[in-house]
Amino acid sequence: MKMLKREQEQRQAIEMLCVDMLVPKDHLLRKIDAAVDFTHIYDLVEDLYCEDNGRPSCDPVVLFKLVLIQHLFGIRSLRQTMKDAEVNVAYRWFLGYTMAQPLPHFATISYAFCRRFTAEVIEGVFRWVLEEVARAGYLSPEVVFVDGTHIKANANLKKHVKKQIPVAAKRYQEQLDAEIEADRSAHGKKPLKKDDDDDKPPKEKTVIESTTDPESGVFHKGEHKKCFAYEAHTVCDQRGYVLETEVTAGNVHDSVAFDAVFQRLTEHYPEVEVITADAGYKTPWICKQIFDSGRIPSLPYKRPMTKKGNLPWYEYVYDEYYDCVLCPQNQILSYATTNREGSREYKSKSYICKNCPVRERCTENQQCTKTVTRHVWHDYIERAEDFRHSSLGKKTYALRSQTIERVFADAKEKHAMRYTPYRGLPAVTAWVKLKFAAMNLKKRAIHKRLRLLFPP
């Protein structure tokens, strides 16, 4: 008896079957299709189509499903997605197409998302998915996690120009100026001269701007290669659902983009109680903003930016009652002024520091004067420090690696968010929001499946 068996080719055989029979019962697209009702998309795009004029269009649900397929399975481009959909039975089943039915041309989908589907529609889809998740009872926005991740832009670093741009004013500048003037008045100091009173031109800074994608920004951190990039400032809950995202140029600091993210987050989810972030968000303004809203910031220890070999910062003790600072040699640093940045300056006496045995480790000032600064909103930093040492503060910050950092890891490793093929802030923003919507949809489907298998 021969052990070798040769199968006969059945390539031309005709079988009677339907597409549903070919898709595995536990396929991800089956779970997603059972989790949400995609007909809601018609309500979002109805106003973008004419009722009684024009040629028939492609089904908008099909267009959105194709883009969601691209993000769900991390396909690098829309053109490749259409090539895969031609032969993938599960994709055709999800779209509601037969094996012989022709698919839309990739240019039709690209044109629809470039010209027809506005930013409001993309935002509507993102919010609709979150509403479905909340309706199912999976959202837990009481404790949220904030962070940013960089996305490599579709731009060559060698093609750039240097430009002078005006320095943007801080969003909280008016509030800070009022605090500064009140603090100076309390110490008997004259009001600072307004910058508007001078005829000086506005302050400018030099930036490197890409000639290919001017809205991207240069990113260079640690061992990362210098490149043009965008940054997605993102908020997620304890289960990893993305609640909010703000896309900026790669050279925008996390603390600068926080205001817009925080404002939209609290509008949609007023039940937020604790906001967990890394040390980049530990600024006086952010702590004040969170505490004033009735919420608590969960922030880590931030290493002070002092010169190596100098006396540690904690040896300079602030005396709140006398409003002064005591140095390690028990000498008094008295209040001198409050500067434009909102920091109180405490200075030592030069005739005392002149003969100090540790002066070399304390100050290199030629006048032998030590200056210690303390922000007018530093009390909010100290309140955040108190919460950091609490049991809840330690517990919430320890969850960052399982929540927001895992969201970014999955987005880049499984959903192709390491670099973007699009150019321009609006296009990249839409691309990021659809990707996060697909990730939320995937998580929602998996959670529903697990609840059916293991009921609470």
C-alpha positions as CSV (number, residue, x, y, z in Angstrom):
1,M,0.0,0.0,0.0
2,K,1.4,3.3,-1.0
3,M,1.7,6.0,1.7
4,L,2.1,8.8,-0.8
5,K,-1.3,10.3,-1.8
6,R,-1.8,12.8,-4.6
7,E,-4.9,14.9,-4.5
8,Q,-6.6,15.8,-7.7
9,E,-6.9,19.5,-8.6
10,Q,-10.4,20.8,-8.3
11,R,-9.9,24.3,-9.4
12,Q,-12.7,24.2,-12.0
13,A,-15.2,22.5,-9.8
14,I,-18.5,24.2,-9.2
15,E,-20.0,24.2,-5.7
16,M,-23.3,25.5,-4.4
17,L,-22.5,27.6,-1.3
18,C,-22.9,31.1,0.2
19,V,-20.2,33.5,1.5
20,D,-21.5,33.1,5.1
21,M,-20.5,29.4,5.0
22,L,-16.8,30.3,4.3
23,V,-16.3,32.7,7.2
24,P,-15.2,31.2,10.5
25,K,-17.7,31.6,13.3
26,D,-15.1,33.2,15.6
27,H,-13.7,35.6,13.0
28,L,-13.1,39.1,14.3
29,L,-15.3,40.7,11.7
30,R,-18.2,38.5,12.8
31,K,-17.8,39.7,16.3
32,I,-17.7,43.4,15.2
33,D,-20.8,43.0,13.0
34,A,-22.7,41.5,15.9
35,A,-21.5,44.2,18.3
36,V,-22.8,47.4,16.5
37,D,-25.3,48.5,14.0
38,F,-23.5,50.2,11.1
39,T,-26.7,51.7,9.7
40,H,-26.2,54.7,12.1
41,I,-23.6,55.9,9.6
42,Y,-26.4,56.8,7.2
43,D,-27.6,59.4,9.7
44,L,-24.2,61.0,9.9
45,V,-23.7,61.4,6.1
46,E,-27.3,61.9,5.0
47,D,-26.8,65.7,4.6
48,L,-23.8,65.1,2.3
49,Y,-25.8,63.5,-0.5
50,C,-28.4,65.0,-2.8
51,E,-31.9,63.4,-2.6
52,D,-33.1,64.0,-6.2
53,N,-30.1,64.8,-8.3
54,G,-26.8,63.3,-9.4
55,R,-25.7,59.7,-10.2
56,P,-26.0,56.9,-7.7
57,S,-23.2,56.8,-5.2
58,C,-21.4,54.0,-3.5
59,D,-22.9,52.9,-0.2
60,P,-21.3,55.1,2.5
61,V,-21.4,52.2,5.0
62,V,-19.3,50.1,2.6
63,L,-16.8,52.9,2.3
64,F,-16.4,53.2,6.0
65,K,-16.2,49.5,6.5
66,L,-13.4,49.3,4.0
67,V,-11.4,51.9,5.9
68,L,-12.1,50.2,9.2
69,I,-10.8,46.9,7.7
70,Q,-7.6,48.7,6.7
71,H,-7.1,50.0,10.3
72,L,-8.3,46.8,12.0
73,F,-5.8,44.6,10.2
74,G,-3.0,47.2,9.9
75,I,-2.9,47.3,6.1
76,R,-0.4,49.8,4.9
77,S,-2.5,51.5,2.3
78,L,-6.1,51.8,0.9
79,R,-5.0,50.4,-2.5
80,Q,-3.6,47.3,-0.8
81,T,-6.8,47.0,1.2
82,M,-8.8,46.8,-2.0
83,K,-6.5,44.1,-3.4
84,D,-6.9,42.0,-0.3
85,A,-10.7,42.5,-0.3
86,E,-10.9,41.1,-3.8
87,V,-9.8,37.7,-2.6
88,N,-10.6,37.7,1.2
89,V,-13.9,36.0,1.8
90,A,-14.3,37.5,5.3
91,Y,-13.8,41.0,4.0
92,R,-16.5,40.5,1.4
93,W,-18.9,39.0,3.9
94,F,-18.4,42.0,6.2
95,L,-19.1,44.4,3.3
96,G,-22.2,42.4,2.3
97,Y,-20.7,41.5,-1.1
98,T,-20.8,38.3,-3.0
99,M,-17.7,36.7,-4.5
100,A,-18.5,37.8,-8.0
101,Q,-19.7,41.4,-7.1
102,P,-17.2,44.1,-8.1
103,L,-15.8,46.2,-5.3
104,P,-15.6,50.0,-5.4
105,H,-12.4,51.5,-6.9
106,F,-9.9,52.6,-4.3
107,A,-9.9,56.1,-5.8
108,T,-13.6,56.4,-5.1
109,I,-13.0,55.7,-1.4
110,S,-10.0,58.0,-1.3
111,Y,-12.0,60.8,-2.9
112,A,-14.9,60.4,-0.6
113,F,-12.7,60.7,2.5
114,C,-10.7,63.6,1.0
115,R,-13.6,65.7,-0.3
116,R,-17.0,64.4,1.0
117,F,-16.6,63.1,4.5
118,T,-15.8,66.2,6.6
119,A,-14.0,66.4,10.0
120,E,-17.4,66.5,11.6
121,V,-18.4,63.2,10.1
122,I,-15.2,61.5,11.2
123,E,-15.7,63.0,14.7
124,G,-19.3,61.7,14.6
125,V,-18.1,58.1,13.8
126,F,-15.5,58.3,16.6
127,R,-18.2,59.5,19.1
128,W,-20.7,57.0,17.8
129,V,-18.4,54.1,18.6
130,L,-17.8,55.4,22.1
131,E,-21.6,55.8,22.6
132,E,-22.0,52.2,21.7
133,V,-19.3,51.2,24.1
134,A,-20.9,53.3,26.9
135,R,-24.3,51.9,26.2
136,A,-23.0,48.4,26.6
137,G,-21.5,49.4,30.0
138,Y,-17.8,49.0,29.2
139,L,-16.6,52.5,29.7
140,S,-15.0,53.5,33.0
141,P,-14.0,57.2,32.7
142,E,-13.6,57.9,36.4
143,V,-9.8,57.4,36.1
144,V,-8.3,58.4,32.8
145,F,-4.7,58.2,31.4
146,V,-3.2,60.9,29.2
147,D,-0.1,60.7,27.1
148,G,1.3,61.5,23.6
149,T,2.9,59.4,20.9
150,H,4.8,60.5,17.8
151,I,3.8,59.4,14.3
152,K,6.4,59.7,11.6
153,A,5.3,62.1,8.9
154,N,5.4,61.5,5.1
155,A,8.2,64.0,4.6
156,N,11.9,64.0,3.9
157,L,14.1,65.6,6.6
158,K,16.5,66.9,4.1
159,K,13.8,69.0,2.3
160,H,13.3,71.8,4.7
161,V,13.7,75.6,5.3
162,K,14.3,77.6,8.4
163,K,11.7,80.2,9.2
164,Q,11.1,82.9,11.8
165,I,7.7,82.6,13.5
166,P,6.2,84.7,16.3
167,V,6.2,83.0,19.7
168,A,2.7,81.9,20.5
169,A,1.1,83.4,23.7
170,K,0.2,81.0,26.5
171,R,-3.6,80.3,26.7
172,Y,-3.5,81.2,30.4
173,Q,-1.4,84.3,30.1
174,E,-4.1,86.7,31.2
175,Q,-4.9,84.7,34.3
176,L,-1.2,84.4,35.1
177,D,-0.6,88.1,34.6
178,A,-3.4,88.9,37.0
179,E,-1.8,86.5,39.6
180,I,1.6,88.1,39.1
181,E,0.2,91.7,39.6
182,A,-1.7,90.6,42.7
183,D,1.4,88.9,44.1
184,R,3.6,92.0,43.4
185,S,1.0,94.2,45.0
186,A,0.9,92.1,48.1
187,H,4.7,92.4,48.4
188,G,4.6,96.2,47.8
189,K,6.1,96.0,44.3
190,K,5.1,98.2,41.3
191,P,3.2,96.6,38.4
192,L,5.3,95.2,35.6
193,K,5.4,97.2,32.4
194,K,3.2,95.7,29.8
195,D,4.9,94.4,26.6
196,D,2.1,96.2,24.6
197,D,3.4,99.5,25.9
198,D,6.6,99.1,24.0
199,D,7.1,99.5,20.3
200,K,9.3,96.4,20.2
201,P,8.4,93.8,17.6
202,P,6.9,90.5,18.9
203,K,9.3,87.8,20.0
204,E,10.2,85.3,17.3
205,K,11.8,81.9,17.2
206,T,13.5,79.8,14.5
207,V,11.8,76.6,13.4
208,I,12.6,74.0,10.8
209,E,9.7,73.6,8.4
210,S,9.3,70.8,5.9
211,T,8.7,71.9,2.3
212,T,6.8,68.6,1.7
213,D,4.5,68.7,4.7
214,P,4.7,72.2,6.4
215,E,2.2,71.2,9.2
216,S,4.5,68.5,10.6
217,G,7.3,69.3,13.1
218,V,10.8,68.1,13.8
219,F,10.9,65.4,16.5
220,H,14.2,64.3,18.1
221,K,14.2,62.6,21.5
222,G,16.8,60.2,23.1
223,E,17.8,57.5,20.8
224,H,15.0,58.2,18.3
225,K,16.1,59.2,14.8
226,K,15.5,62.9,14.0
227,C,12.5,63.2,11.7
228,F,9.4,65.1,10.8
229,A,6.5,63.8,12.8
230,Y,3.0,64.4,14.2
231,E,2.0,63.7,17.8
232,A,-1.3,62.2,18.9
233,H,-2.1,63.4,22.4
234,T,-4.5,60.8,23.6
235,V,-6.7,59.9,26.6
236,C,-8.0,56.4,27.5
237,D,-9.9,54.8,30.3
238,Q,-9.0,51.9,32.6
239,R,-10.1,49.3,29.9
240,G,-8.0,50.9,27.2
241,Y,-10.8,52.6,25.3
242,V,-9.6,55.8,23.6
243,L,-11.8,58.7,24.8
244,E,-10.2,61.7,23.2
245,T,-7.3,62.6,20.9
246,E,-5.7,65.8,19.6
247,V,-3.2,65.7,16.8
248,T,-0.5,68.4,16.6
249,A,2.9,68.9,15.0
250,G,5.7,66.7,16.4
251,N,7.4,69.7,18.0
252,V,4.5,70.7,20.2
253,H,5.1,69.8,23.9
254,D,2.6,67.6,25.7
255,S,1.8,70.2,28.3
256,V,0.9,72.7,25.5
257,A,-1.6,70.4,23.9
258,F,-3.1,69.4,27.2
259,D,-5.6,72.3,27.4
260,A,-7.6,71.4,24.3
261,V,-7.6,67.7,25.2
262,F,-8.7,68.4,28.8
263,Q,-11.5,70.8,27.8
264,R,-13.0,68.3,25.3
265,L,-12.6,65.4,27.7
266,T,-14.5,67.1,30.6
267,E,-17.2,68.2,28.2
268,H,-18.0,64.7,27.0
269,Y,-17.1,62.9,30.3
270,P,-17.8,65.2,33.3
271,E,-17.6,62.1,35.6
272,V,-13.8,62.0,35.3
273,E,-12.2,62.1,38.8
274,V,-8.5,61.3,38.4
275,I,-6.3,62.2,35.5
276,T,-3.1,60.2,35.3
277,A,-0.2,61.5,33.2
278,D,3.6,61.4,33.0
279,A,6.2,63.9,34.3
280,G,5.8,66.0,31.1
281,Y,2.4,67.2,32.3
282,K,3.6,68.2,35.8
283,T,3.5,72.0,35.4
284,P,1.9,74.6,37.7
285,W,-0.8,75.5,35.2
286,I,-1.9,71.9,34.5
287,C,-2.1,71.1,38.2
288,K,-4.0,74.3,38.9
289,Q,-6.4,73.6,36.0
290,I,-7.2,70.1,37.2
291,F,-7.6,71.0,40.8
292,D,-9.8,74.0,40.1
293,S,-12.1,71.7,38.0
294,G,-12.6,69.5,41.1
295,R,-10.5,66.7,39.9
296,I,-7.2,65.2,41.0
297,P,-3.9,64.8,39.0
298,S,-2.0,61.6,39.4
299,L,1.6,62.6,38.4
300,P,5.0,61.0,39.1
301,Y,8.1,62.4,40.7
302,K,9.8,64.9,38.4
303,R,13.6,65.1,38.7
304,P,14.7,68.7,39.2
305,M,16.9,70.2,36.5
306,T,19.8,71.1,38.8
307,K,23.5,71.1,37.9
308,K,25.3,67.9,38.8
309,G,27.4,68.3,41.9
310,N,25.5,71.2,43.3
311,L,23.5,71.1,46.5
312,P,20.2,69.3,46.1
313,W,17.1,71.4,45.7
314,Y,15.3,70.0,48.8
315,E,17.9,71.5,51.1
316,Y,16.5,74.9,50.3
317,V,13.4,75.0,52.5
318,Y,10.6,77.5,51.9
319,D,9.1,79.1,55.1
320,E,5.5,79.9,54.3
321,Y,4.9,82.0,57.5
322,Y,7.9,84.4,56.9
323,D,7.8,84.0,53.1
324,C,11.5,83.3,52.8
325,V,13.8,80.4,51.9
326,L,16.4,78.9,54.3
327,C,19.6,77.6,52.6
328,P,21.6,74.5,53.9
329,Q,23.7,76.9,56.0
330,N,20.6,78.2,57.7
331,Q,20.9,81.6,56.1
332,I,17.8,83.5,54.9
333,L,17.0,84.2,51.2
334,S,14.5,87.1,51.2
335,Y,11.8,87.9,48.7
336,A,13.1,90.1,45.9
337,T,10.5,90.2,43.1
338,T,8.0,88.3,41.0
339,N,9.1,88.0,37.4
340,R,7.0,87.9,34.2
341,E,7.1,84.1,34.2
342,G,5.2,84.0,37.4
343,S,8.1,82.9,39.7
344,R,8.9,84.6,43.0
345,E,12.6,85.2,43.3
346,Y,14.3,84.8,46.7
347,K,17.9,86.1,46.9
348,S,20.7,85.8,49.5
349,K,22.9,88.6,50.8
350,S,26.2,88.7,48.9
351,Y,28.3,89.7,52.0
352,I,27.1,86.5,53.7
353,C,27.6,84.1,50.7
354,K,31.0,85.6,50.0
355,N,32.6,83.6,52.8
356,C,30.3,80.6,52.7
357,P,32.3,77.2,52.8
358,V,29.9,75.6,50.2
359,R,29.5,78.5,47.9
360,E,31.1,76.6,44.9
361,R,28.3,74.0,45.2
362,C,25.6,76.6,45.7
363,T,26.1,79.3,43.2
364,E,28.5,80.5,40.5
365,N,27.1,84.0,40.5
366,Q,29.9,86.6,40.3
367,Q,28.1,88.8,42.8
368,C,28.0,85.8,45.2
369,T,24.2,85.8,45.3
370,K,22.0,82.7,45.3
371,T,18.6,83.0,43.7
372,V,15.8,80.5,44.4
373,T,12.6,80.7,42.4
374,R,9.1,79.5,43.4
375,H,6.1,79.8,41.1
376,V,3.0,81.6,42.3
377,W,1.0,78.4,41.6
378,H,3.6,76.1,43.3
379,D,1.0,75.1,45.9
380,Y,-0.8,73.1,43.3
381,I,2.4,71.1,42.6
382,E,2.7,70.4,46.3
383,R,-0.9,69.1,46.4
384,A,-0.2,66.8,43.5
385,E,2.9,65.6,45.3
386,D,0.7,64.8,48.4
387,F,-1.6,62.7,46.2
388,R,1.4,60.9,44.6
389,H,2.3,59.4,47.9
390,S,-1.3,58.2,48.6
391,S,-2.4,54.7,47.9
392,L,-4.8,55.8,45.2
393,G,-2.0,57.8,43.5
394,K,0.4,54.9,43.5
395,K,-2.3,52.5,42.2
396,T,-3.5,54.7,39.4
397,Y,0.0,55.6,38.1
398,A,1.0,52.0,38.1
399,L,-1.8,51.3,35.6
400,R,-0.2,53.5,32.9
401,S,1.8,50.6,31.4
402,Q,-1.4,48.5,31.1
403,T,-3.6,51.3,29.6
404,I,-2.3,54.2,27.6
405,E,1.1,52.7,26.9
406,R,-0.5,49.5,25.7
407,V,-2.9,51.5,23.5
408,F,0.1,53.1,21.7
409,A,2.0,49.8,21.5
410,D,-1.0,48.1,19.9
411,A,-1.7,51.0,17.6
412,K,1.9,50.9,16.2
413,E,2.5,47.1,16.2
414,K,-0.9,45.8,15.2
415,H,-2.6,48.7,13.5
416,A,0.2,50.4,11.4
417,M,0.3,53.8,13.3
418,R,4.1,54.0,13.3
419,Y,4.1,56.3,10.3
420,T,1.3,58.0,8.3
421,P,1.0,58.1,4.5
422,Y,-1.0,61.3,4.7
423,R,0.1,64.9,4.7
424,G,-1.5,67.9,6.4
425,L,-3.0,68.2,9.9
426,P,-6.6,67.6,8.9
427,A,-5.9,64.4,6.9
428,V,-3.7,63.0,9.7
429,T,-6.2,63.9,12.3
430,A,-9.0,62.0,10.4
431,W,-6.6,59.1,9.9
432,V,-5.8,58.9,13.6
433,K,-9.4,59.2,14.8
434,L,-10.6,56.4,12.4
435,K,-7.8,54.2,13.6
436,F,-8.7,54.7,17.3
437,A,-12.4,54.2,16.4
438,A,-11.4,50.8,14.8
439,M,-9.4,49.9,17.9
440,N,-12.4,50.8,20.2
441,L,-14.7,48.8,17.9
442,K,-12.4,45.8,18.1
443,K,-12.2,46.0,21.9
444,R,-15.9,46.4,22.1
445,A,-16.5,43.3,20.0
446,I,-14.1,41.2,22.0
447,H,-15.5,42.3,25.3
448,K,-19.0,41.4,24.2
449,R,-17.9,38.0,23.1
450,L,-16.1,37.4,26.4
451,R,-19.3,38.4,28.3
452,L,-21.3,35.9,26.4
453,L,-18.8,33.2,27.1
454,F,-18.2,34.1,30.7
455,P,-21.3,35.9,32.0
456,P,-20.7,38.0,35.2
